Amino acid sequence: MKKLVCEFLLILAWAVPVAASPEYSIQAVRYASAEGEVAGLVMGGPKGEKITIAMVVWLI
């Protein structure tokens, strides 16, 4: 009985096709930039130091 079950599982494994992995890419699309002072964004940040923040949308 055990041999019959093993043979059945082996035949079933050959009959089921292997699924291909999906192909995709991940890309960031930058649509704007925001400039400001670090002190305006972070408490205790250095005054007068500027920072540029990228605004992006992710495409998958």
N, C-alpha and C positions, 0 to 999 in steps of 0.2 A: 504494500500500500504506500509506504513511504517513497519507494522508488518511482511509483506511478505519479505521485504528487510532484516529485522533483522533475520528472520528465515533462509534465504538463507546464510547470513554471518555466522551464528552459525553452519550450516551444513558444510559450506566450511572450517571453522576453525577446525572442527573435522576430516575432510577428509585429510587435509594437514599434512604430518608427520613432527614432530619436528626434526630439524637438530641437530645432536650431535656436541658438540664442539670438535675441533681437539685436539689431544693429541701430544705434542711435548716436547722436553727438550732443554735447552740452555746450552752449555758447552764451556769452554775456554780451548784450548789446547796450553800449553806453549811450544814453540819450541826453544827458545834461551833467553839469558840474555845479556844485555849490561851494562858494568860498565864504569863509568867515573866520572869526578869531577863536582860538582854542579856548580862551577864557569864557566865551559865550556858550560853549558846549560842555566843558568839563569844570566842575567846581574846583577852584584852586589852581586852575590852569594858568600858564604864563600869559600875561597881558602883552598884546602887541604881536604875538606869534600867530601867523596865518595858517590855515589848513584848507585843502581842497578835497571835497568829498565827491566821489563818482556816483551818479544815479544810473543804475543799470536794471535791465529786464533780462531774465534768464529764459532761454529757449531750449527746450529738450526735444 
